[in-house]
Amino acid sequence: MKDKLKGALIAVGVIAVLATGGAAIAGATGGDDDKGEKETPITGSALDRAGQAALKEVGGGKVTETEAGDEESYYEVEVTKADGSQVDVQLDRSFDVVGTKADHEDED
């Protein structure tokens, strides 16, 4: 009986950790662009693949925003690096990098 309870508690802990990670990624998706238009976030397995491709391109960091159907590419992933700088990574439909640029919040 104790083994079953212990196993159930471990499973609940694992699920809680996974949910926290998913919430962090979900928080990094979507938003409004500079013109007030609604951005469409990347979702599902595409989010995972796009995030991995972008992080690999810039050498790590944290995915902080995503957009599907960006005006510059099929996918756009914003990565915030450890030093606080941000890079927008443009991806094509196959998750291949087609461009990157430093993202400056003060640009108009």
VMD Tcl script that builds the backbone (N, CA, C; Angstrom):
set m [mol new atoms 324]
animate dup $m
set s [atomselect $m all]
$s set {name element resname resid chain x y z} {
  {N N MET 1 A 0.824 -1.199 0.000}
  {CA C MET 1 A 0.000 0.000 0.000}
  {C C MET 1 A 0.860 1.252 0.000}
  {N N LYS 2 A 1.923 1.242 0.831}
  {CA C LYS 2 A 2.802 2.404 0.889}
  {C C LYS 2 A 3.490 2.633 -0.451}
  {N N ASP 3 A 3.846 1.552 -1.162}
  {CA C ASP 3 A 4.502 1.692 -2.460}
  {C C ASP 3 A 3.568 2.335 -3.483}
  {N N LYS 4 A 2.291 1.965 -3.443}
  {CA C LYS 4 A 1.329 2.563 -4.369}
  {C C LYS 4 A 1.153 4.050 -4.080}
  {N N LEU 5 A 1.077 4.413 -2.812}
  {CA C LEU 5 A 0.938 5.816 -2.427}
  {C C LEU 5 A 2.176 6.603 -2.834}
  {N N LYS 6 A 3.331 6.025 -2.600}
  {CA C LYS 6 A 4.584 6.673 -2.968}
  {C C LYS 6 A 4.645 6.888 -4.485}
  {N N GLY 7 A 4.253 5.892 -5.265}
  {CA C GLY 7 A 4.239 6.004 -6.724}
  {C C GLY 7 A 3.269 7.070 -7.194}
  {N N ALA 8 A 2.120 7.149 -6.565}
  {CA C ALA 8 A 1.124 8.151 -6.938}
  {C C ALA 8 A 1.634 9.563 -6.646}
  {N N LEU 9 A 2.301 9.736 -5.506}
  {CA C LEU 9 A 2.852 11.049 -5.161}
  {C C LEU 9 A 3.948 11.466 -6.134}
  {N N ILE 10 A 4.765 10.528 -6.550}
  {CA C ILE 10 A 5.818 10.825 -7.521}
  {C C ILE 10 A 5.190 11.236 -8.848}
  {N N ALA 11 A 4.157 10.517 -9.273}
  {CA C ALA 11 A 3.484 10.842 -10.532}
  {C C ALA 11 A 2.876 12.243 -10.479}
  {N N VAL 12 A 2.263 12.597 -9.359}
  {CA C VAL 12 A 1.675 13.929 -9.209}
  {C C VAL 12 A 2.767 14.992 -9.277}
  {N N GLY 13 A 3.910 14.730 -8.660}
  {CA C GLY 13 A 5.030 15.668 -8.707}
  {C C GLY 13 A 5.546 15.875 -10.116}
  {N N VAL 14 A 5.669 14.793 -10.877}
  {CA C VAL 14 A 6.139 14.881 -12.258}
  {C C VAL 14 A 5.146 15.685 -13.096}
  {N N ILE 15 A 3.874 15.428 -12.932}
  {CA C ILE 15 A 2.854 16.157 -13.680}
  {C C ILE 15 A 2.908 17.644 -13.342}
  {N N ALA 16 A 3.114 17.987 -12.080}
  {CA C ALA 16 A 3.190 19.388 -11.679}
  {C C ALA 16 A 4.379 20.085 -12.331}
  {N N VAL 17 A 5.516 19.404 -12.383}
  {CA C VAL 17 A 6.708 19.981 -13.019}
  {C C VAL 17 A 6.462 20.200 -14.504}
  {N N LEU 18 A 5.868 19.219 -15.176}
  {CA C LEU 18 A 5.583 19.355 -16.598}
  {C C LEU 18 A 4.593 20.479 -16.861}
  {N N ALA 19 A 3.600 20.614 -16.033}
  {CA C ALA 19 A 2.603 21.679 -16.207}
  {C C ALA 19 A 3.238 23.050 -16.040}
  {N N THR 20 A 4.161 23.181 -15.101}
  {CA C THR 20 A 4.847 24.453 -14.887}
  {C C THR 20 A 5.661 24.831 -16.119}
  {N N GLY 21 A 6.377 23.872 -16.689}
  {CA C GLY 21 A 7.163 24.131 -17.904}
  {C C GLY 21 A 6.275 24.517 -19.064}
  {N N GLY 22 A 5.161 23.836 -19.211}
  {CA C GLY 22 A 4.222 24.151 -20.285}
  {C C GLY 22 A 3.632 25.540 -20.124}
  {N N ALA 23 A 3.360 25.926 -18.897}
  {CA C ALA 23 A 2.819 27.259 -18.653}
  {C C ALA 23 A 3.835 28.338 -19.011}
  {N N ALA 24 A 5.103 28.073 -18.747}
  {CA C ALA 24 A 6.145 29.045 -19.090}
  {C C ALA 24 A 6.224 29.229 -20.599}
  {N N ILE 25 A 6.152 28.136 -21.342}
  {CA C ILE 25 A 6.185 28.233 -22.800}
  {C C ILE 25 A 4.925 28.920 -23.306}
  {N N ALA 26 A 3.784 28.560 -22.752}
  {CA C ALA 26 A 2.535 29.170 -23.190}
  {C C ALA 26 A 2.547 30.674 -22.935}
  {N N GLY 27 A 3.155 31.101 -21.852}
  {CA C GLY 27 A 3.249 32.521 -21.552}
  {C C GLY 27 A 4.128 33.259 -22.535}
  {N N ALA 28 A 4.970 32.527 -23.242}
  {CA C ALA 28 A 5.896 33.147 -24.193}
  {C C ALA 28 A 5.301 33.254 -25.584}
  {N N THR 29 A 4.048 32.979 -25.718}
  {CA C THR 29 A 3.460 32.962 -27.054}
  {C C THR 29 A 2.420 34.051 -27.200}
  {N N GLY 30 A 2.367 34.591 -28.388}
  {CA C GLY 30 A 1.303 35.520 -28.725}
  {C C GLY 30 A 1.530 36.925 -28.214}
  {N N GLY 31 A 0.535 37.759 -28.422}
  {CA C GLY 31 A 0.595 39.150 -28.028}
  {C C GLY 31 A 0.107 40.037 -29.149}
  {N N ASP 32 A 0.355 41.336 -28.993}
  {CA C ASP 32 A -0.007 42.301 -30.020}
  {C C ASP 32 A 1.258 42.835 -30.661}
  {N N ASP 33 A 1.203 43.098 -31.965}
  {CA C ASP 33 A 2.358 43.688 -32.621}
  {C C ASP 33 A 2.337 45.201 -32.406}
  {N N ASP 34 A 3.319 45.894 -32.970}
  {CA C ASP 34 A 3.455 47.333 -32.778}
  {C C ASP 34 A 2.281 48.121 -33.340}
  {N N LYS 35 A 1.532 47.556 -34.262}
  {CA C LYS 35 A 0.406 48.252 -34.884}
  {C C LYS 35 A -0.912 47.910 -34.212}
  {N N GLY 36 A -0.853 47.171 -33.094}
  {CA C GLY 36 A -2.060 46.815 -32.376}
  {C C GLY 36 A -2.793 45.629 -32.956}
  {N N GLU 37 A -2.212 44.981 -33.965}
  {CA C GLU 37 A -2.842 43.812 -34.565}
  {C C GLU 37 A -2.523 42.577 -33.733}
  {N N LYS 38 A -3.473 41.696 -33.631}
  {CA C LYS 38 A -3.300 40.473 -32.855}
  {C C LYS 38 A -2.337 39.525 -33.555}
  {N N GLU 39 A -1.341 39.047 -32.805}
  {CA C GLU 39 A -0.404 38.072 -33.338}
  {C C GLU 39 A -0.927 36.673 -33.048}
  {N N THR 40 A -0.646 35.742 -33.951}
  {CA C THR 40 A -1.056 34.358 -33.763}
  {C C THR 40 A 0.134 33.579 -33.216}
  {N N PRO 41 A 0.041 33.074 -31.987}
  {CA C PRO 41 A 1.168 32.340 -31.419}
  {C C PRO 41 A 1.352 30.979 -32.088}
  {N N ILE 42 A 2.574 30.484 -32.034}
  {CA C ILE 42 A 2.860 29.127 -32.486}
  {C C ILE 42 A 2.377 28.189 -31.378}
  {N N THR 43 A 1.748 27.084 -31.742}
  {CA C THR 43 A 1.209 26.164 -30.746}
  {C C THR 43 A 1.635 24.729 -31.028}
  {N N GLY 44 A 1.383 23.861 -30.073}
  {CA C GLY 44 A 1.579 22.417 -30.226}
  {C C GLY 44 A 3.008 22.023 -30.529}
  {N N SER 45 A 3.146 20.981 -31.333}
  {CA C SER 45 A 4.480 20.466 -31.656}
  {C C SER 45 A 5.281 21.465 -32.479}
  {N N ALA 46 A 4.596 22.332 -33.228}
  {CA C ALA 46 A 5.293 23.371 -33.990}
  {C C ALA 46 A 6.024 24.322 -33.043}
  {N N LEU 47 A 5.422 24.619 -31.897}
  {CA C LEU 47 A 6.066 25.473 -30.903}
  {C C LEU 47 A 7.355 24.830 -30.406}
  {N N ASP 48 A 7.301 23.544 -30.108}
  {CA C ASP 48 A 8.496 22.829 -29.649}
  {C C ASP 48 A 9.601 22.870 -30.700}
  {N N ARG 49 A 9.243 22.562 -31.940}
  {CA C ARG 49 A 10.243 22.520 -33.015}
  {C C ARG 49 A 10.809 23.909 -33.310}
  {N N ALA 50 A 9.951 24.908 -33.360}
  {CA C ALA 50 A 10.402 26.272 -33.631}
  {C C ALA 50 A 11.303 26.780 -32.512}
  {N N GLY 51 A 10.911 26.511 -31.280}
  {CA C GLY 51 A 11.720 26.934 -30.139}
  {C C GLY 51 A 13.093 26.284 -30.141}
  {N N GLN 52 A 13.143 24.994 -30.424}
  {CA C GLN 52 A 14.423 24.282 -30.468}
  {C C GLN 52 A 15.319 24.841 -31.572}
  {N N ALA 53 A 14.749 25.091 -32.730}
  {CA C ALA 53 A 15.535 25.619 -33.856}
  {C C ALA 53 A 16.086 27.009 -33.524}
  {N N ALA 54 A 15.263 27.849 -32.915}
  {CA C ALA 54 A 15.689 29.207 -32.586}
  {C C ALA 54 A 16.771 29.206 -31.513}
  {N N LEU 55 A 16.586 28.398 -30.484}
  {CA C LEU 55 A 17.582 28.335 -29.414}
  {C C LEU 55 A 18.915 27.801 -29.925}
  {N N LYS 56 A 18.857 26.840 -30.820}
  {CA C LYS 56 A 20.075 26.304 -31.415}
  {C C LYS 56 A 20.782 27.386 -32.234}
  {N N GLU 57 A 20.018 28.165 -32.976}
  {CA C GLU 57 A 20.586 29.211 -33.830}
  {C C GLU 57 A 21.328 30.276 -33.022}
  {N N VAL 58 A 20.761 30.690 -31.894}
  {CA C VAL 58 A 21.363 31.786 -31.123}
  {C C VAL 58 A 22.248 31.303 -29.983}
  {N N GLY 59 A 22.338 29.993 -29.805}
  {CA C GLY 59 A 23.224 29.457 -28.781}
  {C C GLY 59 A 22.628 29.419 -27.386}
  {N N GLY 60 A 21.316 29.356 -27.297}
  {CA C GLY 60 A 20.660 29.217 -25.998}
  {C C GLY 60 A 19.918 30.481 -25.600}
  {N N GLY 61 A 19.239 30.392 -24.481}
  {CA C GLY 61 A 18.433 31.491 -23.971}
  {C C GLY 61 A 17.056 30.979 -23.607}
  {N N LYS 62 A 16.080 31.864 -23.685}
  {CA C LYS 62 A 14.696 31.521 -23.338}
  {C C LYS 62 A 13.767 32.060 -24.417}
  {N N VAL 63 A 12.874 31.214 -24.882}
  {CA C VAL 63 A 11.864 31.655 -25.845}
  {C C VAL 63 A 10.891 32.559 -25.098}
  {N N THR 64 A 10.769 33.817 -25.551}
  {CA C THR 64 A 9.923 34.766 -24.843}
  {C C THR 64 A 8.696 35.202 -25.631}
  {N N GLU 65 A 8.680 34.940 -26.931}
  {CA C GLU 65 A 7.498 35.263 -27.734}
  {C C GLU 65 A 7.577 34.500 -29.048}
  {N N THR 66 A 6.427 34.164 -29.590}
  {CA C THR 66 A 6.388 33.471 -30.877}
  {C C THR 66 A 5.256 34.032 -31.724}
  {N N GLU 67 A 5.398 33.827 -33.033}
  {CA C GLU 67 A 4.332 34.243 -33.937}
  {C C GLU 67 A 4.322 33.340 -35.166}
  {N N ALA 68 A 3.153 32.850 -35.497}
  {CA C ALA 68 A 2.961 32.088 -36.735}
  {C C ALA 68 A 2.411 33.050 -37.779}
  {N N GLY 69 A 2.904 32.920 -39.012}
  {CA C GLY 69 A 2.433 33.789 -40.075}
  {C C GLY 69 A 2.966 35.194 -39.959}
  {N N ASP 70 A 4.172 35.328 -39.453}
  {CA C ASP 70 A 4.824 36.628 -39.342}
  {C C ASP 70 A 4.992 37.242 -40.722}
  {N N GLU 71 A 5.036 38.564 -40.799}
  {CA C GLU 71 A 5.168 39.220 -42.102}
  {C C GLU 71 A 6.516 38.964 -42.766}
  {N N GLU 72 A 7.507 38.550 -42.009}
  {CA C GLU 72 A 8.843 38.307 -42.552}
  {C C GLU 72 A 9.134 36.835 -42.826}
  {N N SER 73 A 8.380 35.943 -42.226}
  {CA C SER 73 A 8.645 34.511 -42.372}
  {C C SER 73 A 7.419 33.711 -41.929}
  {N N TYR 74 A 7.511 32.403 -42.077}
  {CA C TYR 74 A 6.397 31.546 -41.674}
  {C C TYR 74 A 6.249 31.535 -40.148}
  {N N TYR 75 A 7.396 31.449 -39.446}
  {CA C TYR 75 A 7.413 31.496 -37.983}
  {C C TYR 75 A 8.434 32.529 -37.531}
  {N N GLU 76 A 8.132 33.200 -36.421}
  {CA C GLU 76 A 9.111 34.068 -35.775}
  {C C GLU 76 A 9.188 33.670 -34.314}
  {N N VAL 77 A 10.410 33.516 -33.811}
  {CA C VAL 77 A 10.621 33.175 -32.411}
  {C C VAL 77 A 11.546 34.220 -31.809}
  {N N GLU 78 A 11.093 34.862 -30.750}
  {CA C GLU 78 A 11.930 35.813 -30.035}
  {C C GLU 78 A 12.632 35.063 -28.915}
  {N N VAL 79 A 13.954 35.196 -28.848}
  {CA C VAL 79 A 14.754 34.549 -27.812}
  {C C VAL 79 A 15.424 35.631 -26.981}
  {N N THR 80 A 15.298 35.528 -25.665}
  {CA C THR 80 A 16.021 36.417 -24.763}
  {C C THR 80 A 17.221 35.647 -24.240}
  {N N LYS 81 A 18.400 36.206 -24.499}
  {CA C LYS 81 A 19.641 35.553 -24.104}
  {C C LYS 81 A 19.970 35.879 -22.652}
  {N N ALA 82 A 20.942 35.162 -22.090}
  {CA C ALA 82 A 21.315 35.318 -20.682}
  {C C ALA 82 A 21.727 36.753 -20.349}
  {N N ASP 83 A 22.286 37.484 -21.307}
  {CA C ASP 83 A 22.713 38.863 -21.056}
  {C C ASP 83 A 21.565 39.866 -21.182}
  {N N GLY 84 A 20.347 39.368 -21.453}
  {CA C GLY 84 A 19.169 40.223 -21.566}
  {C C GLY 84 A 18.874 40.686 -22.979}
  {N N SER 85 A 19.809 40.481 -23.899}
  {CA C SER 85 A 19.561 40.879 -25.289}
  {C C SER 85 A 18.529 39.952 -25.911}
  {N N GLN 86 A 17.843 40.460 -26.920}
  {CA C GLN 86 A 16.805 39.683 -27.589}
  {C C GLN 86 A 17.129 39.544 -29.068}
  {N N VAL 87 A 16.826 38.368 -29.601}
  {CA C VAL 87 A 17.047 38.084 -31.011}
  {C C VAL 87 A 15.769 37.492 -31.580}
  {N N ASP 88 A 15.318 38.030 -32.715}
  {CA C ASP 88 A 14.194 37.452 -33.443}
  {C C ASP 88 A 14.761 36.481 -34.468}
  {N N VAL 89 A 14.285 35.248 -34.423}
  {CA C VAL 89 A 14.737 34.222 -35.363}
  {C C VAL 89 A 13.578 33.919 -36.307}
  {N N GLN 90 A 13.837 34.075 -37.599}
  {CA C GLN 90 A 12.839 33.814 -38.625}
  {C C GLN 90 A 13.031 32.393 -39.149}
  {N N LEU 91 A 11.932 31.638 -39.226}
  {CA C LEU 91 A 11.969 30.245 -39.676}
  {C C LEU 91 A 11.006 30.038 -40.835}
  {N N ASP 92 A 11.370 29.121 -41.728}
  {CA C ASP 92 A 10.444 28.778 -42.799}
  {C C ASP 92 A 9.514 27.665 -42.328}
  {N N ARG 93 A 8.676 27.196 -43.202}
  {CA C ARG 93 A 7.684 26.170 -42.896}
  {C C ARG 93 A 8.308 24.870 -42.382}
  {N N SER 94 A 9.566 24.607 -42.782}
  {CA C SER 94 A 10.278 23.387 -42.372}
  {C C SER 94 A 11.142 23.608 -41.143}
  {N N PHE 95 A 10.986 24.754 -40.477}
  {CA C PHE 95 A 11.734 25.115 -39.271}
  {C C PHE 95 A 13.218 25.347 -39.542}
  {N N ASP 96 A 13.542 25.704 -40.783}
  {CA C ASP 96 A 14.903 26.091 -41.129}
  {C C ASP 96 A 15.024 27.600 -40.932}
  {N N VAL 97 A 16.161 28.024 -40.387}
  {CA C VAL 97 A 16.383 29.448 -40.138}
  {C C VAL 97 A 16.571 30.177 -41.471}
  {N N VAL 98 A 15.810 31.257 -41.650}
  {CA C VAL 98 A 15.932 32.074 -42.859}
  {C C VAL 98 A 16.419 33.480 -42.533}
  {N N GLY 99 A 16.580 33.791 -41.253}
  {CA C GLY 99 A 17.101 35.091 -40.868}
  {C C GLY 99 A 17.060 35.299 -39.368}
  {N N THR 100 A 17.895 36.211 -38.896}
  {CA C THR 100 A 17.888 36.617 -37.493}
  {C C THR 100 A 18.164 38.107 -37.434}
  {N N LYS 101 A 17.674 38.744 -36.380}
  {CA C LYS 101 A 18.017 40.143 -36.159}
  {C C LYS 101 A 17.870 40.460 -34.691}
  {N N ALA 102 A 18.740 41.360 -34.224}
  {CA C ALA 102 A 18.644 41.814 -32.841}
  {C C ALA 102 A 17.332 42.571 -32.687}
  {N N ASP 103 A 16.656 42.340 -31.604}
  {CA C ASP 103 A 15.373 42.991 -31.345}
  {C C ASP 103 A 15.586 44.054 -30.291}
  {N N HIS 104 A 15.291 45.300 -30.644}
  {CA C HIS 104 A 15.425 46.416 -29.708}
  {C C HIS 104 A 14.037 46.926 -29.376}
  {N N GLU 105 A 13.666 46.891 -28.110}
  {CA C GLU 105 A 12.335 47.300 -27.682}
  {C C GLU 105 A 12.039 48.760 -27.986}
  {N N ASP 106 A 13.077 49.613 -28.092}
  {CA C ASP 106 A 12.847 51.032 -28.300}
  {C C ASP 106 A 12.714 51.419 -29.769}
  {N N GLU 107 A 12.716 50.443 -30.696}
  {CA C GLU 107 A 12.550 50.744 -32.115}
  {C C GLU 107 A 11.110 51.140 -32.407}
  {N N ASP 108 A 10.907 52.070 -33.319}
  {CA C ASP 108 A 9.548 52.458 -33.731}
  {C C ASP 108 A 9.262 52.004 -35.115}
}
mol reanalyze $m
mol bondsrecalc $m
mol representation Tube
mol addrep $m
